[in-house]
Amino acid sequence: MEDNNSTCGPDFDFGQLRRFPDIEAANLFAHDATDELILNEAAAALARTGSGPGNGVVVVVGDRYGALTLAAATLHGLRGLRVHQDGLSGERALAANAARLDLAGAYTSGPLDGSLFAGARVVLWQLPRSLEEVAEVAELISAHADPDVQIFAGGRIKHMTVAMNTVLSRHFSSVTAGRAWRKSRPLFVSVPLKEGPASSFPRCEFHEELGLWLCAHGATFGGTKVDVGTRFLLEYIPAMRQDTETAIDLGAGNGTIASALAKARPGLHISATDQSAAAVASTLATAKANGLQDQIEVIRDDALSSFPAGSAGLIVLNPPFHVGATVHAGIALKLFAAAARVLAPGGELWCVYNRHLDYKQVLSKIVGPTRVEGRNSKFTVTVSTRVAGPAAETD
């Protein structure tokens, strides 16, 4: 591995960035070497872009917590940056970091669509691990950016594959890898082909065993497939609380649970919520594809922050067991606490999780009396009942 000795670190203190309101822990960081590497490689292009008014549009995609956006603004005096972050917690962390650094006016956050890339001359891109997400972003840049656009992308080497280059080469004539630095590697992408559709997303697939279409944008976990844990949880829909008119699908993903619930119980109104912009768009597309859009309300929200306390009779959850690429229980615990706050007394939280995680005791403490409803070789399904006052453990 070759080493790139340049660094923008002395001119921008990455250590001042925080992840809040996302999970914070000693082994979780608000930036990584890829942020610095992308900024180093893009420095000359950013300097030219920022050298005069109207010289070009800079777009930032996949910024975790604001490292790319705020460092570019600081180092090159840039304003008018356009930013897309899939996670709402990332958006909020960027906003909080920008406010502390007096850079709130340096950027605007926007959805992943053609307007984000219209006329873009420079794109800074923290590459995702999902090839589908790479494809969706590449399609949009190729169709809408300036013909002379320069894309400075990068990722951790252990998460990069040759297949990424193949996907990018479908939309750009020039895709080259740069020198590795601190276990990260850059990709330089240019010369958009501007062939094919402006976007082929969301993509949809019919699942005959469920009688449902499932639709997904590129960043949606699991794509158009049915997650195996979710599939197990769906078996228990008939046992879920019947005397409620409303339910919440917490962490909706591609909308499988919300749509299956709505199909099984036509009188139930479901709020499907996720912090991922791609998941929200995917769930909405799934609801429309199945004619369930009047029954399912789709909301982008982080851990039920916009839901009133004690307002839900039923919450259904398949929690993630990782934060980004790091295995960490923090998000699951955050979602359990959110469910406990929003459940009304007598309300039920139905949860599926990897069997080895054994969340039953934690759920009993945070939410209320919890029982195991089912187990198979890989997963456990539990139901927790919210009680008035402090939660109580049960065997």
ZAKE-864246 format. One record per residue (C-alpha): residue in one letter; x, y, z. Coordinates in steps of 0.001 Angstrom, whole numbers, plus 524288, in hexadecimal, padded with zeros to 5 digits. Example, Ala and Ser with C-alpha at 12.3 -4.5 7.8 and 13.67 -1.06 7.14 Angstrom:
a8300C7EE6C81E78
s835667FBDC81BE4
END
This chain:
m800008000080000
e8053980D427FC2A
d8047C818E98050E
n7FF7F8268C8021B
n8068982FB080B55
s7FDF283B8A8090F
t7F35F83EF3812CF
c7E9C6849E2814F5
g7E932846BC82374
p7F1228528A8283A
d7E79685BCD82193
f7DB288556782650
d7D99784EDA8336B
f7D19C842A1830AD
g7D21283F7D83F32
q7C84D84A5E84207
l7BD998433283AA5
r7B35683B708420A
r7AA118309683DF3
f79EF48357B846B2
p793598330C845B6
d798108262184014
i79DE681BCB848F8
e7AA868203384F74
a7B474816C28553C
a7C3168157585705
n7C44280CBD84AF7
l7BB7A8150E84242
f7C0EC8211183B5A
a7BB8482CDD83426
h7C55F82BDC82906
d7CF108224F82335
a7DB26822A281A97
t7D2AA8220380E63
d7CD5C82FA281123
e7DB1A83526811BF
l7DF8882D9E805CB
i7D425832577FD6A
l7D6898405F80191
n7E50F83F557FEC5
e7E2EA839D27F138
a7D852843B97EE01
a7DFC084F837F355
a7E3D9855417E63F
a7D667853767E02C
l7CFD18597B7EC10
a7D931864FB7EBDD
r7D5CF867A57DD9A
t7C754866667E070
g7C81086FDF7EBAB
s7D0AF879D37E4CA
g7C586882087DFB9
p7B6B0883637DF9E
g7AF64879F27D6EA
n7BB4A8718E7D3FB
g7B448865097D726
v7ABC185D337E017
v7B18F854437EA7B
v7A94E848CB7EEF9
v7AC2B840177FAB0
v7A631832797FB6A
g7A6F8828D3806A0
d7AD19832198106A
r7ABF982AFE81D5C
y7AB888362E82727
g7B053841FE81FA3
a7BEF883FB281E31
l7BF1A8415380F5D
t7B58B84CA480F04
l7BB0E854B381A19
a7C95B85258816D7
a7C704856118088D
a7BFFC8625A80CDE
t7CAD0865EE81668
l7D6B08628880E1B
h7D1D1868978016E
g7C841872E8805E5
l7BD4C86BF57FEDA
r7AF0B86F828004B
g7A30A86A327F97E
l7A74585C147FB45
r79C858524C7F845
v79C2D8469B80158
h794D2839C9801B6
q79564830AB80D69
d78CAC824CE80DC6
g78BBD8246281C9E
l783FA82EA8823EE
s78D1C82D7182F99
g79863830F782682
e7910C83CE2821A3
r78E918413382F81
a79CA983ED38337D
l7A16E846ED827F0
a79828851DF82BC7
a79CDA85185839E1
n7AB258514F835EA
a7A8EF85C5882C2B
a7A238864B18366E
r7ADA78631F83FC6
l7B7368670283510
d7AED58726183031
l7AD3086BA7822FF
a79E8486981822F5
g79D1E871BD816AA
a7A7BE86ACC80F09
y79F4085FCD809DC
t7918285B0180715
s78CBA84D2280939
g78481846F87FE94
p77E9B83A537F9B4
l78599830C37F0D1
d78016834F47E3BA
g783F083BE97D744
s78336849787DD3D
l78E11845FA7E6C6
f797B4844037DB9B
a792AE84DF07D1B1
g79E91854E67CC18
a7A7DD84ECB7D609
r7B652850A67D2ED
v7BC36849BF7DECA
v7B66683E7B7E69A
l7BC29839A57F36E
w7B70F82C017F63B
q7B8D2822EB801C8
l7B634816267FABF
p7ABCA80D4280080
r7AD897FE9C801B5
s7A1397FBC87F9D2
l7A3277FA577EB2F
e794E87FE1C7E93A
e7976180AFC7F023
v7A38780D3C7E7E9
a79B5180ACF7DBC4
e7906D814307DFAD
v799BD81F597E2C7
a7A1CB81CD07D675
e795A181D2A7CDE4
l7917D82A447D364
i79EE18309B7D260
s7A0C282BD57C473
a7936B830CC7C024
h7935C83E127C6E2
a7A12E842DD7C9F0
d7A99184BB27C16F
p7B069844187B67C
d7BD67847E87BC93
v7B9BF843357CA29
q7C4A983D847D27F
i7C0E8833767DCAB
f7CA078310C7E80A
a7C521824BA7EE9E
g7CB1E81C247F8F3
g7C904811BB8030E
r7CF968088980C85
i7D71E7FE73804B4
k7D0D17F2FE80BD3
h7C3757F78980717
m7C73E7FA847F8F6
t7C6007F0BB7EDDF
v7C9707F0157DF8C
a7BAD67EF277DD0F
m7B99E7FD7E7E10F
n7C270801427D5AD
t7BA1E7F8EA7CCA7
v7ADA47FFB17D0FC
l7B3BB80D267CF90
s7B905809C67C218
r7AB18807DC7BD38
h7A8F7816677BF20
f7B66681CA97BD87
s7C15F81B067B3AF
s7CC3481D537BD8F
v7CD20815D57CA70
t7DA96814C47D089
a7DF8C8112F7DE09
g7E947819937E562
r7F3A4816767EF76
a7EF73810A27FC5B
w7F13C81827808F2
r7EE5681396816C8
k7E6228081E811FC
s7DDCF810BB80922
r7DE5A811FD7FA5F
p7D93C81C727F10F
l7D25A81AAC7E412
f7D2A6825497D9B5
v7C6BB825447D0E4
s7C39F82E207C566
v7BE0F82F367B78C
p7AFB482BBA7B98E
l7A9FD823477AEC8
k79C50829017B05F
e7966081CA57AAD4
g78B01814E87B02F
p780928198D7B9C3
a782B4825077C2D0
s77F3E81B6B7CD98
s77ABF80D557CD84
f776D580E267DBE2
p76EFE80A477E344
r76FBC7FC4C7DE8E
c764757F32A7E1CE
e762F57E4727E34E
f756B47DC577E56D
h757097D24F7F076
e74CAD7C84B7ED9E
e74D287C1FF7FB1D
l7496E7CF0C80143
g741117D3F07F625
l748A77E0AA7F6B9
w750FD7E93B7EE1D
l75D237EE107F534
c764037FA2A7F00A
a771487FFA77F3A3
h77A7480ADB7F10F
g788EF807FC7F0FB
a78C1780AED7FF33
t780EB802C2804A9
f785617F77A80D2D
g782627EA8F80683
g77DDF7F0CF7F9DB
t771837EA927F488
k773917DE017FC38
v76CDA7D986808B7
d776457D9AA81422
v776977CC2781A68
g773ED7D194827F5
t768837D971822CD
r7632D7CD5481C11
f7630F7C64382929
l75C6D7D1BE82FEB
l751A27D22E825AB
e74D127C4CF82A26
y7486D7CB2D836C8
i73FD07D5CD830E9
p7334D7CE8C834E0
a737D97CE9E84320
m73B027DD21843A1
r7320C7E5D484B84
q7249B7E60A8454C
d71DC07F0B184D23
t7252A7FC0D8472D
e722318046583B5A
t7301C8095B83999
a73D8A80336838A1
i74B7D8078D83617
d755608009282D86
l761E18057D833E2
g76D318049B82A4B
a764B68022C81E6B
g76F737FEFB81487
n768DE7FB19807CA
g75B627FADC80E11
t759C07EC2680F5B
i754407EC2E81D33
a74B747F80981B49
s745BC7F28080EB9
a743ED7E4CF81434
l73D047EA7382026
a734637F322817D0
k730BF7E7F680EC5
a72D7B7DEDC81A1B
r725C57E929821A7
p71EB67F29881873
g719687FAD5823A7
l726C57FDAD8296F
h72D8180AC582725
i73C3F80934826DC
s746D88135D828AB
a7530A80E42821DF
t75F068158782671
d76D90815048239D
q778D781E9D8249D
s77DCE81A778172F
a778F5822FC80C00
a77A5481757802D8
a7724980EB980BE4
v76789818E380CF1
a766D981A4D7FE1D
s7672E80B837FCA0
t75C488092080674
l753DD813457FFB1
a7566C80CD67F284
t753277FF757F846
a7467B804917FE1A
k7427580A897F10C
a7463F7FE547E969
n73D017F6657F1F9
g731FF800567F26C
l734198027D80103
q73802810D2800EA
d72B5F8152280798
q72E0280BE0812E4
i73C8A80E68814A0
e7421781B998187C
v750BE81C79815F6
i758E68255081EBE
r7677F8283781EE8
d76AE4828B982D3E
d775F3824FF8365E
a771C981C0A84182
l7639A820BD841DC
s767BF82E8A845AB
s75B9E8347E83F46
f751F282AF884584
p74AAD82EC38520C
a74D398270185E5C
g7434681C7286161
s73D0081D3F853F2
a73F1C80FA984E0B
g7380E802F38506C
l741357FA7D8484E
i74F497FC1A843C2
v756557F23183B51
l765287F23D83A70
n770477EADD83406
p77BAB7F286839EF
p789057F3F883393
f794947EE4A83AEF
h79EE57F7398351B
v7A216805B683407
g7A72F807AE8264F
a7B14A7FCF8824A3
t7B3657FB3083349
v7AC1C7F0B483AF4
h7A5FA7F82F84638
a7998F7F68084E56
g797B08052185017
i78D4E8070084598
a7850B7FBA884A7B
l785438011A85854
k781D580E9785334
l776268090884BE0
f771A58010085793
a771A880D6A85FD1
a76A47814BB8552D
a75FF580A1485491
a75E7980A5386353
r75BD0818EF862F5
v751EF81861857E5
l74A6480C3085BE4
a73DEA80E758636A
p73B748064E86F99
g737D17F8C986ADD
g73E687FB4885DD0
e746DF7F0B2857D6
l754747F0EC851EF
w756D27E54784903
c7651C7E35A84629
v76D7F7D9C183E7C
y77C2C7D8CE84062
n787A57CFAB83E7B
r7865C7C4BE84854
h793FA7C68384E10
l790F77D48F8520C
d787187D06685C82
y780867DDAA85E63
k775787D855866E8
q77AB97DD5F873CA
v77DFE7EAA486DF9
l7705A7EBC686818
s76A387E82787515
k771E47F2D787BE4
i76FD07FD7C871B0
v762307FAB786C64
g75AE37F18E8757B
p757A97E33E877CF
t75D4E7DB8986C88
r75AF07CDBD8680A
v761057C5BC85D3F
e756A17C2FB85320
g75EEF7BAD7849E8
r76C8C7B61A846BE
n7731C7AF8D83B55
s781507AC45838C9
k784D87BA7F835E7
f77AC07C3A983BBE
t772867C6A0847A4
v765457CD6284778
t760EE7D434853E2
v7552E7DC348581B
s756B77E69686294
t74AF07ECE78691A
r74BC57FAC786DFC
v746C57FC9C87BCE
a7434F8092E882B9
g74EFB80E2088A60
p75C6D8079D88A85
a75E667FB7488232
a75EFC7EE9A88982
e766917E27488605
t75FF27D57E88407
d764AF7C7B1881F3
END
